[in-house]
Amino acid sequence: MKEDSINTPIQKIVVPPPFPSRFARAKKEEAEQEILETFRK
């Protein structure tokens, strides 16, 4: 039962999106749209 004594948690590998800059740009545009919407009211 050596496996129990090690007790290593399974780590989830986080894979970054293939186009991080494009992804960030879309999020930034969403945030800017929300800001503009609040000013228009």
Distance bins in CASP14 RR format, pairs under 12 A and 6 or more apart:
PFRMAT RR
TARGET T0000
AUTHOR 0000-0000-0000
RMODE 2
METHOD distances of the structure
MODEL  1
1 7 0 0 0 0 0 1 0 0 0 0 0
2 8 0 0 0 0 0 1 0 0 0 0 0
16 22 0 0 0 0 0 1 0 0 0 0 0
16 23 0 0 0 0 1 0 0 0 0 0 0
16 24 0 0 0 0 0 1 0 0 0 0 0
17 23 1 0 1 0 0 0 0 0 0 0 0
17 24 0 0 0 0 1 0 0 0 0 0 0
17 25 0 0 0 0 0 1 0 0 0 0 0
17 26 0 0 0 0 0 1 0 0 0 0 0
17 27 0 0 0 0 0 1 0 0 0 0 0
19 25 0 0 0 0 1 0 0 0 0 0 0
19 26 0 0 0 0 1 0 0 0 0 0 0
20 26 0 0 0 0 0 1 0 0 0 0 0
20 27 0 0 0 0 0 1 0 0 0 0 0
21 27 0 0 0 0 0 1 0 0 0 0 0
21 28 0 0 0 0 0 1 0 0 0 0 0
22 28 0 0 0 0 0 1 0 0 0 0 0
22 29 0 0 0 0 0 1 0 0 0 0 0
23 29 0 0 0 0 0 1 0 0 0 0 0
23 30 0 0 0 0 0 1 0 0 0 0 0
24 30 0 0 0 0 0 1 0 0 0 0 0
24 31 0 0 0 0 0 1 0 0 0 0 0
25 31 0 0 0 0 0 1 0 0 0 0 0
25 32 0 0 0 0 0 1 0 0 0 0 0
26 32 0 0 0 0 0 1 0 0 0 0 0
26 33 0 0 0 0 0 1 0 0 0 0 0
27 33 0 0 0 0 0 1 0 0 0 0 0
27 34 0 0 0 0 0 1 0 0 0 0 0
28 34 0 0 0 0 0 1 0 0 0 0 0
28 35 0 0 0 0 0 1 0 0 0 0 0
29 35 0 0 0 0 0 1 0 0 0 0 0
29 36 0 0 0 0 0 1 0 0 0 0 0
30 36 0 0 0 0 0 1 0 0 0 0 0
30 37 0 0 0 0 0 1 0 0 0 0 0
31 37 0 0 0 0 0 1 0 0 0 0 0
31 38 0 0 0 0 0 1 0 0 0 0 0
32 38 0 0 0 0 0 1 0 0 0 0 0
32 39 0 0 0 0 0 1 0 0 0 0 0
33 39 0 0 0 0 0 1 0 0 0 0 0
33 40 0 0 0 0 0 1 0 0 0 0 0
34 40 0 0 0 0 0 1 0 0 0 0 0
34 41 0 0 0 0 0 1 0 0 0 0 0
35 41 0 0 0 0 0 1 0 0 0 0 0
END
